[in-house]
Amino acid sequence: MKYAPRLSSIALLAAICCALLILSCKSERSTEPPQRTAEYHYIRDYQYETDRIFDLGLQYDFEKGDMITELKAFEGTDDPYEDTLAVYSILALDPTSIFWRRWCEIGTPVRAMDSLSYQWFSDTVKNQHLIVLDSSRTLTALGVWMVIRRESVNSGTGQHIIDTIGSLDYRGDTVVIKMIKPSMALIPSHPCWNLMHRNVYAVPRGELLTDLDVKVFEGAIGSEGTDETTEFQDTTRADSVRFIRILGLDQYNATREKLPDNKVDDRAAIFRPDWGLVMFPSWRPFALDTNFVDANGHRTVPLTTQAPLIYDYLNVNQPVSGSRYFIRYTTWK
């Protein structure tokens, strides 16, 4: 009678380990995350985010050192009879001027905006005073009442001059506010056009800049995603420079040295994930006449091809025909 040979304890242990290893590999393969797929999105240069960020005054309205201490924002309302918060307004570009009627709207119904729907900033060093809305207001009036502590001093009292711009109790049902945007769509011929920032572009909110991988390309409309575009100023040179550097989006490296690293800077002045905005440092980036200098003294050159018609135009077709560049950002599936 024959018996099957018995496995030694060492061989049995080896067999068990081998089986466990196979199961472990299968388990690891089954839990591997799926590969993500990149999807590119394109924004033409003329598609800046309109009616979103505004300066709170023209050049002559503020002097260096002036500070806004209080501000209330108002927006137009479509139904003043049903809207219990609606009041009538005198909406004037300069409510303090004797010529306030030159640019004004009288009787425009408005309502006080929720304080969470906007933020305002008053930088006394840069002399920059602006309001940022949580979304674009294209077909509605915008105005503000504000208190400004002037840098200048009253010679009689020795105290800083306090200016109140507008009136919240002009009449029982009417307020006087500084016009930031008229109730009509804003156009280049209106003086409020110069208050609106035209250097901001919308991207998905809450995303990491490394995932968005923002780039700027030169290329005609319809050429996006093809070999007919380039992200370099001069492709004939070995030291050609990316547009993100020429346009001031890339000035610092990851350690905050003022040395470009071929990536858009993850700085609040450039990228705000909470606002969903990429912001160029120049007001008219694609009609650029600004130079940026790094820590080594290297200075950028202006754009060879510029697109001024996207900022100041006579008809709505000119920004499209004048477009020369586009921004690309990435989302992942």
ChimeraX attribute file (.defattr): number of C-alpha atoms within 10 A of each C-alpha:
attribute: neighborCount
match mode: 1-to-1
recipient: residues
	/A:1	2
	/A:2	4
	/A:3	5
	/A:4	5
	/A:5	6
	/A:6	8
	/A:7	9
	/A:8	9
	/A:9	9
	/A:10	8
	/A:11	11
	/A:12	12
	/A:13	12
	/A:14	12
	/A:15	12
	/A:16	10
	/A:17	12
	/A:18	12
	/A:19	11
	/A:20	12
	/A:21	12
	/A:22	11
	/A:23	12
	/A:24	12
	/A:25	10
	/A:26	11
	/A:27	11
	/A:28	11
	/A:29	10
	/A:30	10
	/A:31	8
	/A:32	8
	/A:33	8
	/A:34	8
	/A:35	8
	/A:36	9
	/A:37	10
	/A:38	13
	/A:39	10
	/A:40	15
	/A:41	16
	/A:42	17
	/A:43	17
	/A:44	23
	/A:45	25
	/A:46	24
	/A:47	19
	/A:48	20
	/A:49	20
	/A:50	20
	/A:51	24
	/A:52	19
	/A:53	23
	/A:54	22
	/A:55	20
	/A:56	25
	/A:57	19
	/A:58	14
	/A:59	12
	/A:60	6
	/A:61	9
	/A:62	19
	/A:63	15
	/A:64	14
	/A:65	16
	/A:66	23
	/A:67	22
	/A:68	22
	/A:69	12
	/A:70	12
	/A:71	17
	/A:72	17
	/A:73	24
	/A:74	24
	/A:75	23
	/A:76	25
	/A:77	21
	/A:78	13
	/A:79	11
	/A:80	16
	/A:81	11
	/A:82	9
	/A:83	13
	/A:84	9
	/A:85	13
	/A:86	22
	/A:87	22
	/A:88	20
	/A:89	26
	/A:90	25
	/A:91	31
	/A:92	26
	/A:93	25
	/A:94	22
	/A:95	22
	/A:96	13
	/A:97	10
	/A:98	8
	/A:99	12
	/A:100	15
	/A:101	15
	/A:102	11
	/A:103	16
	/A:104	19
	/A:105	16
	/A:106	13
	/A:107	13
	/A:108	22
	/A:109	26
	/A:110	29
	/A:111	21
	/A:112	17
	/A:113	17
	/A:114	11
	/A:115	11
	/A:116	8
	/A:117	11
	/A:118	16
	/A:119	14
	/A:120	19
	/A:121	16
	/A:122	19
	/A:123	14
	/A:124	16
	/A:125	10
	/A:126	10
	/A:127	14
	/A:128	19
	/A:129	19
	/A:130	18
	/A:131	19
	/A:132	18
	/A:133	17
	/A:134	14
	/A:135	15
	/A:136	13
	/A:137	17
	/A:138	16
	/A:139	14
	/A:140	18
	/A:141	23
	/A:142	24
	/A:143	28
	/A:144	23
	/A:145	20
	/A:146	20
	/A:147	16
	/A:148	19
	/A:149	18
	/A:150	19
	/A:151	17
	/A:152	15
	/A:153	13
	/A:154	12
	/A:155	9
	/A:156	6
	/A:157	8
	/A:158	9
	/A:159	13
	/A:160	15
	/A:161	15
	/A:162	18
	/A:163	13
	/A:164	15
	/A:165	18
	/A:166	23
	/A:167	18
	/A:168	16
	/A:169	10
	/A:170	12
	/A:171	12
	/A:172	9
	/A:173	12
	/A:174	20
	/A:175	23
	/A:176	22
	/A:177	26
	/A:178	27
	/A:179	26
	/A:180	29
	/A:181	28
	/A:182	27
	/A:183	21
	/A:184	10
	/A:185	13
	/A:186	19
	/A:187	16
	/A:188	13
	/A:189	11
	/A:190	13
	/A:191	16
	/A:192	21
	/A:193	20
	/A:194	18
	/A:195	19
	/A:196	22
	/A:197	22
	/A:198	26
	/A:199	23
	/A:200	24
	/A:201	20
	/A:202	17
	/A:203	24
	/A:204	15
	/A:205	12
	/A:206	11
	/A:207	14
	/A:208	13
	/A:209	20
	/A:210	12
	/A:211	12
	/A:212	18
	/A:213	14
	/A:214	21
	/A:215	19
	/A:216	25
	/A:217	23
	/A:218	22
	/A:219	20
	/A:220	16
	/A:221	14
	/A:222	8
	/A:223	12
	/A:224	22
	/A:225	13
	/A:226	9
	/A:227	8
	/A:228	11
	/A:229	16
	/A:230	17
	/A:231	19
	/A:232	19
	/A:233	22
	/A:234	14
	/A:235	12
	/A:236	8
	/A:237	9
	/A:238	7
	/A:239	10
	/A:240	12
	/A:241	17
	/A:242	20
	/A:243	23
	/A:244	24
	/A:245	23
	/A:246	22
	/A:247	26
	/A:248	23
	/A:249	28
	/A:250	22
	/A:251	23
	/A:252	22
	/A:253	16
	/A:254	12
	/A:255	7
	/A:256	12
	/A:257	12
	/A:258	15
	/A:259	18
	/A:260	21
	/A:261	14
	/A:262	17
	/A:263	20
	/A:264	24
	/A:265	24
	/A:266	20
	/A:267	12
	/A:268	10
	/A:269	12
	/A:270	17
	/A:271	22
	/A:272	20
	/A:273	17
	/A:274	11
	/A:275	16
	/A:276	18
	/A:277	19
	/A:278	24
	/A:279	23
	/A:280	21
	/A:281	15
	/A:282	19
	/A:283	17
	/A:284	19
	/A:285	24
	/A:286	25
	/A:287	19
	/A:288	19
	/A:289	13
	/A:290	17
	/A:291	15
	/A:292	17
	/A:293	15
	/A:294	14
	/A:295	12
	/A:296	8
	/A:297	9
	/A:298	11
	/A:299	12
	/A:300	16
	/A:301	17
	/A:302	19
	/A:303	18
	/A:304	9
	/A:305	13
	/A:306	17
	/A:307	21
	/A:308	19
	/A:309	19
	/A:310	25
	/A:311	21
	/A:312	14
	/A:313	15
	/A:314	11
	/A:315	10
	/A:316	10
	/A:317	11
	/A:318	16
	/A:319	21
	/A:320	15
	/A:321	14
	/A:322	19
	/A:323	22
	/A:324	21
	/A:325	24
	/A:326	24
	/A:327	19
	/A:328	18
	/A:329	19
	/A:330	19
	/A:331	16
	/A:332	11
	/A:333	8
